[in-house]
Amino acid sequence: MYCYTCQSDEQHRRLTADEKSWLKNRTGRKTVEEFFMCTAPGCRNLRTGFQKHPFDPVIRVPLP
């Protein structure tokens, strides 16, 4: 998938349960199942399957 922050195609993965909980609290959304996180070193940018840039400013998942 394309990563808006890296400005290239990068591997992405679904969020873990802890990351989903964090994102729900951060955004106030009821569900965050559609989000993927960029796995490029140091990035951790979020996107959905359809939106490359769903948040402005960019939201990055914090390190565990």
PDBQT receptor file of N, H, CA, C and O in Angstrom, charges set to zero:
ATOM      1  N   MET A   1       0.839  -1.184   0.000  1.00  0.00    +0.000 N 
ATOM      2  CA  MET A   1       0.000   0.000   0.000  1.00  0.00    +0.000 C 
ATOM      3  C   MET A   1       0.882   1.245   0.000  1.00  0.00    +0.000 C 
ATOM      4  O   MET A   1       2.017   1.224   0.476  1.00  0.00    +0.000 OA
ATOM      5  N   TYR A   2       0.345   2.306  -0.534  1.00  0.00    +0.000 N 
ATOM      6  H   TYR A   2      -0.576   2.324  -0.921  1.00  0.00    +0.000 HD
ATOM      7  CA  TYR A   2       1.078   3.563  -0.558  1.00  0.00    +0.000 C 
ATOM      8  C   TYR A   2       1.019   4.228   0.816  1.00  0.00    +0.000 C 
ATOM      9  O   TYR A   2      -0.043   4.296   1.435  1.00  0.00    +0.000 OA
ATOM     10  N   CYS A   3       2.167   4.720   1.287  1.00  0.00    +0.000 N 
ATOM     11  H   CYS A   3       3.030   4.665   0.784  1.00  0.00    +0.000 HD
ATOM     12  CA  CYS A   3       2.234   5.441   2.554  1.00  0.00    +0.000 C 
ATOM     13  C   CYS A   3       2.450   6.917   2.265  1.00  0.00    +0.000 C 
ATOM     14  O   CYS A   3       3.432   7.291   1.623  1.00  0.00    +0.000 OA
ATOM     15  N   TYR A   4       1.537   7.755   2.736  1.00  0.00    +0.000 N 
ATOM     16  H   TYR A   4       0.739   7.451   3.257  1.00  0.00    +0.000 HD
ATOM     17  CA  TYR A   4       1.610   9.187   2.518  1.00  0.00    +0.000 C 
ATOM     18  C   TYR A   4       2.855   9.789   3.167  1.00  0.00    +0.000 C 
ATOM     19  O   TYR A   4       3.457  10.703   2.604  1.00  0.00    +0.000 OA
ATOM     20  N   THR A   5       3.250   9.294   4.340  1.00  0.00    +0.000 N 
ATOM     21  H   THR A   5       2.761   8.551   4.798  1.00  0.00    +0.000 HD
ATOM     22  CA  THR A   5       4.406   9.818   5.047  1.00  0.00    +0.000 C 
ATOM     23  C   THR A   5       5.712   9.405   4.370  1.00  0.00    +0.000 C 
ATOM     24  O   THR A   5       6.604  10.231   4.177  1.00  0.00    +0.000 OA
ATOM     25  N   CYS A   6       5.820   8.124   4.012  1.00  0.00    +0.000 N 
ATOM     26  H   CYS A   6       5.095   7.454   4.169  1.00  0.00    +0.000 HD
ATOM     27  CA  CYS A   6       7.041   7.630   3.349  1.00  0.00    +0.000 C 
ATOM     28  C   CYS A   6       7.099   8.048   1.878  1.00  0.00    +0.000 C 
ATOM     29  O   CYS A   6       8.172   8.060   1.276  1.00  0.00    +0.000 OA
ATOM     30  N   GLN A   7       5.960   8.385   1.311  1.00  0.00    +0.000 N 
ATOM     31  H   GLN A   7       5.088   8.375   1.800  1.00  0.00    +0.000 HD
ATOM     32  CA  GLN A   7       5.806   8.749  -0.097  1.00  0.00    +0.000 C 
ATOM     33  C   GLN A   7       6.275   7.630  -1.024  1.00  0.00    +0.000 C 
ATOM     34  O   GLN A   7       6.919   7.876  -2.044  1.00  0.00    +0.000 OA
ATOM     35  N   SER A   8       5.936   6.385  -0.643  1.00  0.00    +0.000 N 
ATOM     36  H   SER A   8       5.414   6.185   0.186  1.00  0.00    +0.000 HD
ATOM     37  CA  SER A   8       6.264   5.219  -1.455  1.00  0.00    +0.000 C 
ATOM     38  C   SER A   8       5.361   4.058  -1.031  1.00  0.00    +0.000 C 
ATOM     39  O   SER A   8       4.656   4.137  -0.024  1.00  0.00    +0.000 OA
ATOM     40  N   ASP A   9       5.396   2.991  -1.809  1.00  0.00    +0.000 N 
ATOM     41  H   ASP A   9       5.968   2.927  -2.626  1.00  0.00    +0.000 HD
ATOM     42  CA  ASP A   9       4.651   1.783  -1.448  1.00  0.00    +0.000 C 
ATOM     43  C   ASP A   9       5.419   1.063  -0.343  1.00  0.00    +0.000 C 
ATOM     44  O   ASP A   9       6.606   0.772  -0.491  1.00  0.00    +0.000 OA
ATOM     45  N   GLU A  10       4.740   0.780   0.759  1.00  0.00    +0.000 N 
ATOM     46  H   GLU A  10       3.776   1.017   0.880  1.00  0.00    +0.000 HD
ATOM     47  CA  GLU A  10       5.355   0.131   1.916  1.00  0.00    +0.000 C 
ATOM     48  C   GLU A  10       4.438  -0.965   2.436  1.00  0.00    +0.000 C 
ATOM     49  O   GLU A  10       3.241  -0.963   2.149  1.00  0.00    +0.000 OA
ATOM     50  N   GLN A  11       4.990  -1.895   3.195  1.00  0.00    +0.000 N 
ATOM     51  H   GLN A  11       5.962  -1.896   3.428  1.00  0.00    +0.000 HD
ATOM     52  CA  GLN A  11       4.193  -2.922   3.849  1.00  0.00    +0.000 C 
ATOM     53  C   GLN A  11       3.351  -2.280   4.944  1.00  0.00    +0.000 C 
ATOM     54  O   GLN A  11       3.817  -1.389   5.653  1.00  0.00    +0.000 OA
ATOM     55  N   HIS A  12       2.118  -2.734   5.076  1.00  0.00    +0.000 N 
ATOM     56  H   HIS A  12       1.739  -3.458   4.500  1.00  0.00    +0.000 HD
ATOM     57  CA  HIS A  12       1.214  -2.285   6.130  1.00  0.00    +0.000 C 
ATOM     58  C   HIS A  12       0.639  -3.517   6.822  1.00  0.00    +0.000 C 
ATOM     59  O   HIS A  12       0.585  -4.596   6.233  1.00  0.00    +0.000 OA
ATOM     60  N   ARG A  13       0.215  -3.354   8.061  1.00  0.00    +0.000 N 
ATOM     61  H   ARG A  13       0.259  -2.477   8.539  1.00  0.00    +0.000 HD
ATOM     62  CA  ARG A  13      -0.424  -4.452   8.785  1.00  0.00    +0.000 C 
ATOM     63  C   ARG A  13      -1.641  -3.921   9.529  1.00  0.00    +0.000 C 
ATOM     64  O   ARG A  13      -1.768  -2.722   9.778  1.00  0.00    +0.000 OA
ATOM     65  N   ARG A  14      -2.525  -4.838   9.875  1.00  0.00    +0.000 N 
ATOM     66  H   ARG A  14      -2.422  -5.812   9.673  1.00  0.00    +0.000 HD
ATOM     67  CA  ARG A  14      -3.691  -4.475  10.692  1.00  0.00    +0.000 C 
ATOM     68  C   ARG A  14      -3.215  -4.116  12.087  1.00  0.00    +0.000 C 
ATOM     69  O   ARG A  14      -2.121  -4.510  12.494  1.00  0.00    +0.000 OA
ATOM     70  N   LEU A  15      -4.019  -3.379  12.815  1.00  0.00    +0.000 N 
ATOM     71  H   LEU A  15      -4.907  -3.059  12.485  1.00  0.00    +0.000 HD
ATOM     72  CA  LEU A  15      -3.664  -2.954  14.166  1.00  0.00    +0.000 C 
ATOM     73  C   LEU A  15      -3.891  -4.078  15.177  1.00  0.00    +0.000 C 
ATOM     74  O   LEU A  15      -4.789  -4.904  15.016  1.00  0.00    +0.000 OA
ATOM     75  N   THR A  16      -3.067  -4.095  16.212  1.00  0.00    +0.000 N 
ATOM     76  H   THR A  16      -2.336  -3.424  16.344  1.00  0.00    +0.000 HD
ATOM     77  CA  THR A  16      -3.257  -5.030  17.317  1.00  0.00    +0.000 C 
ATOM     78  C   THR A  16      -4.411  -4.518  18.182  1.00  0.00    +0.000 C 
ATOM     79  O   THR A  16      -4.888  -3.400  17.989  1.00  0.00    +0.000 OA
ATOM     80  N   ALA A  17      -4.853  -5.332  19.126  1.00  0.00    +0.000 N 
ATOM     81  H   ALA A  17      -4.466  -6.241  19.283  1.00  0.00    +0.000 HD
ATOM     82  CA  ALA A  17      -5.952  -4.924  20.014  1.00  0.00    +0.000 C 
ATOM     83  C   ALA A  17      -5.577  -3.673  20.814  1.00  0.00    +0.000 C 
ATOM     84  O   ALA A  17      -6.405  -2.773  20.960  1.00  0.00    +0.000 OA
ATOM     85  N   ASP A  18      -4.356  -3.599  21.332  1.00  0.00    +0.000 N 
ATOM     86  H   ASP A  18      -3.684  -4.330  21.214  1.00  0.00    +0.000 HD
ATOM     87  CA  ASP A  18      -3.921  -2.421  22.085  1.00  0.00    +0.000 C 
ATOM     88  C   ASP A  18      -3.874  -1.177  21.209  1.00  0.00    +0.000 C 
ATOM     89  O   ASP A  18      -4.258  -0.092  21.646  1.00  0.00    +0.000 OA
ATOM     90  N   GLU A  19      -3.405  -1.331  19.979  1.00  0.00    +0.000 N 
ATOM     91  H   GLU A  19      -3.093  -2.213  19.625  1.00  0.00    +0.000 HD
ATOM     92  CA  GLU A  19      -3.342  -0.193  19.050  1.00  0.00    +0.000 C 
ATOM     93  C   GLU A  19      -4.744   0.276  18.666  1.00  0.00    +0.000 C 
ATOM     94  O   GLU A  19      -4.983   1.476  18.532  1.00  0.00    +0.000 OA
ATOM     95  N   LYS A  20      -5.666  -0.663  18.488  1.00  0.00    +0.000 N 
ATOM     96  H   LYS A  20      -5.472  -1.638  18.597  1.00  0.00    +0.000 HD
ATOM     97  CA  LYS A  20      -7.057  -0.299  18.186  1.00  0.00    +0.000 C 
ATOM     98  C   LYS A  20      -7.665   0.484  19.344  1.00  0.00    +0.000 C 
ATOM     99  O   LYS A  20      -8.344   1.488  19.131  1.00  0.00    +0.000 OA
ATOM    100  N   SER A  21      -7.424   0.030  20.557  1.00  0.00    +0.000 N 
ATOM    101  H   SER A  21      -6.872  -0.786  20.731  1.00  0.00    +0.000 HD
ATOM    102  CA  SER A  21      -7.934   0.721  21.739  1.00  0.00    +0.000 C 
ATOM    103  C   SER A  21      -7.373   2.135  21.819  1.00  0.00    +0.000 C 
ATOM    104  O   SER A  21      -8.110   3.083  22.091  1.00  0.00    +0.000 OA
ATOM    105  N   TRP A  22      -6.083   2.280  21.585  1.00  0.00    +0.000 N 
ATOM    106  H   TRP A  22      -5.484   1.510  21.363  1.00  0.00    +0.000 HD
ATOM    107  CA  TRP A  22      -5.442   3.593  21.599  1.00  0.00    +0.000 C 
ATOM    108  C   TRP A  22      -6.078   4.511  20.546  1.00  0.00    +0.000 C 
ATOM    109  O   TRP A  22      -6.390   5.667  20.834  1.00  0.00    +0.000 OA
ATOM    110  N   LEU A  23      -6.267   3.993  19.324  1.00  0.00    +0.000 N 
ATOM    111  H   LEU A  23      -6.013   3.055  19.090  1.00  0.00    +0.000 HD
ATOM    112  CA  LEU A  23      -6.815   4.808  18.239  1.00  0.00    +0.000 C 
ATOM    113  C   LEU A  23      -8.268   5.205  18.514  1.00  0.00    +0.000 C 
ATOM    114  O   LEU A  23      -8.666   6.330  18.211  1.00  0.00    +0.000 OA
ATOM    115  N   LYS A  24      -9.055   4.304  19.080  1.00  0.00    +0.000 N 
ATOM    116  H   LYS A  24      -8.732   3.390  19.326  1.00  0.00    +0.000 HD
ATOM    117  CA  LYS A  24     -10.432   4.648  19.441  1.00  0.00    +0.000 C 
ATOM    118  C   LYS A  24     -10.449   5.804  20.437  1.00  0.00    +0.000 C 
ATOM    119  O   LYS A  24     -11.232   6.742  20.288  1.00  0.00    +0.000 OA
ATOM    120  N   ASN A  25      -9.594   5.737  21.443  1.00  0.00    +0.000 N 
ATOM    121  H   ASN A  25      -8.959   4.974  21.564  1.00  0.00    +0.000 HD
ATOM    122  CA  ASN A  25      -9.519   6.817  22.429  1.00  0.00    +0.000 C 
ATOM    123  C   ASN A  25      -9.007   8.108  21.806  1.00  0.00    +0.000 C 
ATOM    124  O   ASN A  25      -9.469   9.192  22.164  1.00  0.00    +0.000 OA
ATOM    125  N   ARG A  26      -8.070   8.008  20.890  1.00  0.00    +0.000 N 
ATOM    126  H   ARG A  26      -7.695   7.128  20.599  1.00  0.00    +0.000 HD
ATOM    127  CA  ARG A  26      -7.452   9.185  20.253  1.00  0.00    +0.000 C 
ATOM    128  C   ARG A  26      -8.431   9.901  19.332  1.00  0.00    +0.000 C 
ATOM    129  O   ARG A  26      -8.454  11.131  19.277  1.00  0.00    +0.000 OA
ATOM    130  N   THR A  27      -9.249   9.120  18.598  1.00  0.00    +0.000 N 
ATOM    131  H   THR A  27      -9.230   8.121  18.642  1.00  0.00    +0.000 HD
ATOM    132  CA  THR A  27     -10.131   9.706  17.583  1.00  0.00    +0.000 C 
ATOM    133  C   THR A  27     -11.590   9.801  18.001  1.00  0.00    +0.000 C 
ATOM    134  O   THR A  27     -12.349  10.573  17.414  1.00  0.00    +0.000 OA
ATOM    135  N   GLY A  28     -12.000   9.024  19.012  1.00  0.00    +0.000 N 
ATOM    136  H   GLY A  28     -11.383   8.397  19.489  1.00  0.00    +0.000 HD
ATOM    137  CA  GLY A  28     -13.401   9.007  19.409  1.00  0.00    +0.000 C 
ATOM    138  C   GLY A  28     -14.276   8.155  18.505  1.00  0.00    +0.000 C 
ATOM    139  O   GLY A  28     -15.500   8.185  18.637  1.00  0.00    +0.000 OA
ATOM    140  N   ARG A  29     -13.689   7.405  17.599  1.00  0.00    +0.000 N 
ATOM    141  H   ARG A  29     -12.695   7.381  17.492  1.00  0.00    +0.000 HD
ATOM    142  CA  ARG A  29     -14.452   6.536  16.694  1.00  0.00    +0.000 C 
ATOM    143  C   ARG A  29     -14.918   5.291  17.424  1.00  0.00    +0.000 C 
ATOM    144  O   ARG A  29     -14.259   4.822  18.352  1.00  0.00    +0.000 OA
ATOM    145  N   LYS A  30     -16.060   4.755  17.000  1.00  0.00    +0.000 N 
ATOM    146  H   LYS A  30     -16.595   5.136  16.246  1.00  0.00    +0.000 HD
ATOM    147  CA  LYS A  30     -16.576   3.519  17.601  1.00  0.00    +0.000 C 
ATOM    148  C   LYS A  30     -15.819   2.304  17.091  1.00  0.00    +0.000 C 
ATOM    149  O   LYS A  30     -15.603   1.348  17.836  1.00  0.00    +0.000 OA
ATOM    150  N   THR A  31     -15.418   2.333  15.834  1.00  0.00    +0.000 N 
ATOM    151  H   THR A  31     -15.593   3.110  15.229  1.00  0.00    +0.000 HD
ATOM    152  CA  THR A  31     -14.689   1.218  15.244  1.00  0.00    +0.000 C 
ATOM    153  C   THR A  31     -13.491   1.744  14.462  1.00  0.00    +0.000 C 
ATOM    154  O   THR A  31     -13.543   2.813  13.854  1.00  0.00    +0.000 OA
ATOM    155  N   VAL A  32     -12.422   0.974  14.492  1.00  0.00    +0.000 N 
ATOM    156  H   VAL A  32     -12.379   0.105  14.986  1.00  0.00    +0.000 HD
ATOM    157  CA  VAL A  32     -11.202   1.344  13.763  1.00  0.00    +0.000 C 
ATOM    158  C   VAL A  32     -10.667   0.140  12.977  1.00  0.00    +0.000 C 
ATOM    159  O   VAL A  32      -9.476   0.054  12.675  1.00  0.00    +0.000 OA
ATOM    160  N   GLU A  33     -11.570  -0.779  12.658  1.00  0.00    +0.000 N 
ATOM    161  H   GLU A  33     -12.537  -0.710  12.903  1.00  0.00    +0.000 HD
ATOM    162  CA  GLU A  33     -11.184  -2.014  11.971  1.00  0.00    +0.000 C 
ATOM    163  C   GLU A  33     -10.603  -1.761  10.576  1.00  0.00    +0.000 C 
ATOM    164  O   GLU A  33      -9.878  -2.609  10.056  1.00  0.00    +0.000 OA
ATOM    165  N   GLU A  34     -10.903  -0.629   9.971  1.00  0.00    +0.000 N 
ATOM    166  H   GLU A  34     -11.492   0.060  10.394  1.00  0.00    +0.000 HD
ATOM    167  CA  GLU A  34     -10.480  -0.363   8.599  1.00  0.00    +0.000 C 
ATOM    168  C   GLU A  34      -9.061   0.183   8.495  1.00  0.00    +0.000 C 
ATOM    169  O   GLU A  34      -8.571   0.398   7.386  1.00  0.00    +0.000 OA
ATOM    170  N   PHE A  35      -8.391   0.410   9.616  1.00  0.00    +0.000 N 
ATOM    171  H   PHE A  35      -8.789   0.235  10.517  1.00  0.00    +0.000 HD
ATOM    172  CA  PHE A  35      -7.077   1.040   9.592  1.00  0.00    +0.000 C 
ATOM    173  C   PHE A  35      -5.932   0.045   9.508  1.00  0.00    +0.000 C 
ATOM    174  O   PHE A  35      -5.981  -1.050  10.068  1.00  0.00    +0.000 OA
ATOM    175  N   PHE A  36      -4.898   0.467   8.785  1.00  0.00    +0.000 N 
ATOM    176  H   PHE A  36      -4.858   1.357   8.330  1.00  0.00    +0.000 HD
ATOM    177  CA  PHE A  36      -3.651  -0.268   8.644  1.00  0.00    +0.000 C 
ATOM    178  C   PHE A  36      -2.519   0.652   9.073  1.00  0.00    +0.000 C 
ATOM    179  O   PHE A  36      -2.627   1.873   8.967  1.00  0.00    +0.000 OA
ATOM    180  N   MET A  37      -1.421   0.053   9.562  1.00  0.00    +0.000 N 
ATOM    181  H   MET A  37      -1.333  -0.939   9.648  1.00  0.00    +0.000 HD
ATOM    182  CA  MET A  37      -0.271   0.833   9.990  1.00  0.00    +0.000 C 
ATOM    183  C   MET A  37       0.927   0.498   9.102  1.00  0.00    +0.000 C 
ATOM    184  O   MET A  37       1.190  -0.672   8.826  1.00  0.00    +0.000 OA
ATOM    185  N   CYS A  38       1.647   1.518   8.657  1.00  0.00    +0.000 N 
ATOM    186  H   CYS A  38       1.434   2.469   8.881  1.00  0.00    +0.000 HD
ATOM    187  CA  CYS A  38       2.859   1.333   7.870  1.00  0.00    +0.000 C 
ATOM    188  C   CYS A  38       3.926   0.691   8.753  1.00  0.00    +0.000 C 
ATOM    189  O   CYS A  38       4.132   1.113   9.890  1.00  0.00    +0.000 OA
ATOM    190  N   THR A  39       4.601  -0.327   8.229  1.00  0.00    +0.000 N 
ATOM    191  H   THR A  39       4.434  -0.670   7.304  1.00  0.00    +0.000 HD
ATOM    192  CA  THR A  39       5.622  -1.030   9.005  1.00  0.00    +0.000 C 
ATOM    193  C   THR A  39       7.038  -0.572   8.661  1.00  0.00    +0.000 C 
ATOM    194  O   THR A  39       8.003  -1.166   9.142  1.00  0.00    +0.000 OA
ATOM    195  N   ALA A  40       7.183   0.462   7.846  1.00  0.00    +0.000 N 
ATOM    196  H   ALA A  40       6.399   0.944   7.455  1.00  0.00    +0.000 HD
ATOM    197  CA  ALA A  40       8.524   0.979   7.539  1.00  0.00    +0.000 C 
ATOM    198  C   ALA A  40       9.163   1.489   8.830  1.00  0.00    +0.000 C 
ATOM    199  O   ALA A  40       8.477   2.078   9.665  1.00  0.00    +0.000 OA
ATOM    200  N   PRO A  41      10.458   1.273   9.002  1.00  0.00    +0.000 N 
ATOM    201  CA  PRO A  41      11.136   1.700  10.237  1.00  0.00    +0.000 C 
ATOM    202  C   PRO A  41      10.895   3.175  10.555  1.00  0.00    +0.000 C 
ATOM    203  O   PRO A  41      11.166   4.056   9.739  1.00  0.00    +0.000 OA
ATOM    204  N   GLY A  42      10.378   3.421  11.759  1.00  0.00    +0.000 N 
ATOM    205  H   GLY A  42      10.157   2.705  12.422  1.00  0.00    +0.000 HD
ATOM    206  CA  GLY A  42      10.165   4.786  12.223  1.00  0.00    +0.000 C 
ATOM    207  C   GLY A  42       8.923   5.476  11.699  1.00  0.00    +0.000 C 
ATOM    208  O   GLY A  42       8.695   6.636  12.041  1.00  0.00    +0.000 OA
ATOM    209  N   CYS A  43       8.113   4.822  10.890  1.00  0.00    +0.000 N 
ATOM    210  H   CYS A  43       8.299   3.880  10.612  1.00  0.00    +0.000 HD
ATOM    211  CA  CYS A  43       6.956   5.505  10.291  1.00  0.00    +0.000 C 
ATOM    212  C   CYS A  43       5.706   5.355  11.156  1.00  0.00    +0.000 C 
ATOM    213  O   CYS A  43       5.311   6.301  11.838  1.00  0.00    +0.000 OA
ATOM    214  N   ARG A  44       5.074   4.169  11.135  1.00  0.00    +0.000 N 
ATOM    215  H   ARG A  44       5.395   3.401  10.580  1.00  0.00    +0.000 HD
ATOM    216  CA  ARG A  44       3.867   3.866  11.907  1.00  0.00    +0.000 C 
ATOM    217  C   ARG A  44       2.669   4.764  11.553  1.00  0.00    +0.000 C 
ATOM    218  O   ARG A  44       1.792   4.981  12.389  1.00  0.00    +0.000 OA
ATOM    219  N   ASN A  45       2.632   5.277  10.334  1.00  0.00    +0.000 N 
ATOM    220  H   ASN A  45       3.344   5.100   9.655  1.00  0.00    +0.000 HD
ATOM    221  CA  ASN A  45       1.537   6.102   9.844  1.00  0.00    +0.000 C 
ATOM    222  C   ASN A  45       0.295   5.239   9.614  1.00  0.00    +0.000 C 
ATOM    223  O   ASN A  45       0.402   4.064   9.264  1.00  0.00    +0.000 OA
ATOM    224  N   LEU A  46      -0.876   5.830   9.813  1.00  0.00    +0.000 N 
ATOM    225  H   LEU A  46      -0.963   6.785  10.097  1.00  0.00    +0.000 HD
ATOM    226  CA  LEU A  46      -2.140   5.119   9.615  1.00  0.00    +0.000 C 
ATOM    227  C   LEU A  46      -2.778   5.477   8.284  1.00  0.00    +0.000 C 
ATOM    228  O   LEU A  46      -2.658   6.603   7.800  1.00  0.00    +0.000 OA
ATOM    229  N   ARG A  47      -3.459   4.497   7.704  1.00  0.00    +0.000 N 
ATOM    230  H   ARG A  47      -3.556   3.583   8.097  1.00  0.00    +0.000 HD
ATOM    231  CA  ARG A  47      -4.278   4.700   6.514  1.00  0.00    +0.000 C 
ATOM    232  C   ARG A  47      -5.375   3.667   6.518  1.00  0.00    +0.000 C 
ATOM    233  O   ARG A  47      -5.338   2.715   7.298  1.00  0.00    +0.000 OA
ATOM    234  N   THR A  48      -6.364   3.849   5.642  1.00  0.00    +0.000 N 
ATOM    235  H   THR A  48      -6.394   4.622   5.008  1.00  0.00    +0.000 HD
ATOM    236  CA  THR A  48      -7.391   2.832   5.455  1.00  0.00    +0.000 C 
ATOM    237  C   THR A  48      -7.121   2.149   4.123  1.00  0.00    +0.000 C 
ATOM    238  O   THR A  48      -6.185   2.509   3.409  1.00  0.00    +0.000 OA
ATOM    239  N   GLY A  49      -7.938   1.168   3.796  1.00  0.00    +0.000 N 
ATOM    240  H   GLY A  49      -8.698   0.876   4.376  1.00  0.00    +0.000 HD
ATOM    241  CA  GLY A  49      -7.774   0.501   2.517  1.00  0.00    +0.000 C 
ATOM    242  C   GLY A  49      -8.026   1.413   1.330  1.00  0.00    +0.000 C 
ATOM    243  O   GLY A  49      -7.492   1.182   0.245  1.00  0.00    +0.000 OA
ATOM    244  N   PHE A  50      -8.835   2.448   1.524  1.00  0.00    +0.000 N 
ATOM    245  H   PHE A  50      -9.269   2.635   2.406  1.00  0.00    +0.000 HD
ATOM    246  CA  PHE A  50      -9.195   3.347   0.431  1.00  0.00    +0.000 C 
ATOM    247  C   PHE A  50      -8.565   4.729   0.546  1.00  0.00    +0.000 C 
ATOM    248  O   PHE A  50      -8.315   5.371  -0.474  1.00  0.00    +0.000 OA
ATOM    249  N   GLN A  51      -8.306   5.200   1.749  1.00  0.00    +0.000 N 
ATOM    250  H   GLN A  51      -8.509   4.679   2.578  1.00  0.00    +0.000 HD
ATOM    251  CA  GLN A  51      -7.768   6.540   1.945  1.00  0.00    +0.000 C 
ATOM    252  C   GLN A  51      -6.299   6.488   2.331  1.00  0.00    +0.000 C 
ATOM    253  O   GLN A  51      -5.925   5.862   3.323  1.00  0.00    +0.000 OA
ATOM    254  N   LYS A  52      -5.470   7.158   1.529  1.00  0.00    +0.000 N 
ATOM    255  H   LYS A  52      -5.774   7.667   0.724  1.00  0.00    +0.000 HD
ATOM    256  CA  LYS A  52      -4.045   7.208   1.822  1.00  0.00    +0.000 C 
ATOM    257  C   LYS A  52      -3.741   8.183   2.952  1.00  0.00    +0.000 C 
ATOM    258  O   LYS A  52      -2.759   8.014   3.675  1.00  0.00    +0.000 OA
ATOM    259  N   HIS A  53      -4.578   9.196   3.102  1.00  0.00    +0.000 N 
ATOM    260  H   HIS A  53      -5.375   9.332   2.515  1.00  0.00    +0.000 HD
ATOM    261  CA  HIS A  53      -4.316  10.279   4.057  1.00  0.00    +0.000 C 
ATOM    262  C   HIS A  53      -5.605  10.612   4.821  1.00  0.00    +0.000 C 
ATOM    263  O   HIS A  53      -6.209  11.658   4.584  1.00  0.00    +0.000 OA
ATOM    264  N   PRO A  54      -6.036   9.715   5.750  1.00  0.00    +0.000 N 
ATOM    265  CA  PRO A  54      -7.321   9.916   6.418  1.00  0.00    +0.000 C 
ATOM    266  C   PRO A  54      -7.314  10.971   7.521  1.00  0.00    +0.000 C 
ATOM    267  O   PRO A  54      -8.379  11.447   7.916  1.00  0.00    +0.000 OA
ATOM    268  N   PHE A  55      -6.134  11.347   8.029  1.00  0.00    +0.000 N 
ATOM    269  H   PHE A  55      -5.269  10.959   7.709  1.00  0.00    +0.000 HD
ATOM    270  CA  PHE A  55      -6.065  12.312   9.121  1.00  0.00    +0.000 C 
ATOM    271  C   PHE A  55      -5.166  13.486   8.743  1.00  0.00    +0.000 C 
ATOM    272  O   PHE A  55      -4.129  13.307   8.105  1.00  0.00    +0.000 OA
ATOM    273  N   ASP A  56      -5.574  14.672   9.140  1.00  0.00    +0.000 N 
ATOM    274  H   ASP A  56      -6.417  14.817   9.658  1.00  0.00    +0.000 HD
ATOM    275  CA  ASP A  56      -4.757  15.866   8.946  1.00  0.00    +0.000 C 
ATOM    276  C   ASP A  56      -4.794  16.656  10.242  1.00  0.00    +0.000 C 
ATOM    277  O   ASP A  56      -5.828  17.247  10.551  1.00  0.00    +0.000 OA
ATOM    278  N   PRO A  57      -3.733  16.695  11.005  1.00  0.00    +0.000 N 
ATOM    279  CA  PRO A  57      -2.400  16.170  10.706  1.00  0.00    +0.000 C 
ATOM    280  C   PRO A  57      -2.332  14.651  10.829  1.00  0.00    +0.000 C 
ATOM    281  O   PRO A  57      -3.236  14.012  11.368  1.00  0.00    +0.000 OA
ATOM    282  N   VAL A  58      -1.246  14.094  10.321  1.00  0.00    +0.000 N 
ATOM    283  H   VAL A  58      -0.511  14.613   9.884  1.00  0.00    +0.000 HD
ATOM    284  CA  VAL A  58      -1.018  12.647  10.321  1.00  0.00    +0.000 C 
ATOM    285  C   VAL A  58      -1.041  12.109  11.749  1.00  0.00    +0.000 C 
ATOM    286  O   VAL A  58      -0.505  12.729  12.668  1.00  0.00    +0.000 OA
ATOM    287  N   ILE A  59      -1.667  10.951  11.919  1.00  0.00    +0.000 N 
ATOM    288  H   ILE A  59      -2.103  10.448  11.172  1.00  0.00    +0.000 HD
ATOM    289  CA  ILE A  59      -1.641  10.261  13.219  1.00  0.00    +0.000 C 
ATOM    290  C   ILE A  59      -0.746   9.038  13.058  1.00  0.00    +0.000 C 
ATOM    291  O   ILE A  59      -0.926   8.229  12.148  1.00  0.00    +0.000 OA
ATOM    292  N   ARG A  60       0.226   8.924  13.967  1.00  0.00    +0.000 N 
ATOM    293  H   ARG A  60       0.373   9.581  14.706  1.00  0.00    +0.000 HD
ATOM    294  CA  ARG A  60       1.126   7.772  13.973  1.00  0.00    +0.000 C 
ATOM    295  C   ARG A  60       0.900   6.994  15.274  1.00  0.00    +0.000 C 
ATOM    296  O   ARG A  60       0.721   7.576  16.343  1.00  0.00    +0.000 OA
ATOM    297  N   VAL A  61       0.915   5.684  15.151  1.00  0.00    +0.000 N 
ATOM    298  H   VAL A  61       1.061   5.211  14.282  1.00  0.00    +0.000 HD
ATOM    299  CA  VAL A  61       0.737   4.826  16.323  1.00  0.00    +0.000 C 
ATOM    300  C   VAL A  61       2.016   4.926  17.170  1.00  0.00    +0.000 C 
ATOM    301  O   VAL A  61       3.116   4.776  16.639  1.00  0.00    +0.000 OA
ATOM    302  N   PRO A  62       1.881   5.176  18.477  1.00  0.00    +0.000 N 
ATOM    303  CA  PRO A  62       3.073   5.261  19.317  1.00  0.00    +0.000 C 
ATOM    304  C   PRO A  62       3.737   3.895  19.482  1.00  0.00    +0.000 C 
ATOM    305  O   PRO A  62       3.090   2.857  19.347  1.00  0.00    +0.000 OA
ATOM    306  N   LEU A  63       5.020   3.914  19.771  1.00  0.00    +0.000 N 
ATOM    307  H   LEU A  63       5.546   4.758  19.880  1.00  0.00    +0.000 HD
ATOM    308  CA  LEU A  63       5.750   2.677  20.036  1.00  0.00    +0.000 C 
ATOM    309  C   LEU A  63       5.244   2.053  21.326  1.00  0.00    +0.000 C 
ATOM    310  O   LEU A  63       4.868   2.767  22.255  1.00  0.00    +0.000 OA
ATOM    311  N   PRO A  64       5.232   0.728  21.391  1.00  0.00    +0.000 N 
ATOM    312  CA  PRO A  64       4.741   0.064  22.613  1.00  0.00    +0.000 C 
ATOM    313  C   PRO A  64       5.640   0.329  23.815  1.00  0.00    +0.000 C 
ATOM    314  O   PRO A  64       5.364  -0.157  24.912  1.00  0.00    +0.000 OA
TER     315      PRO A  64
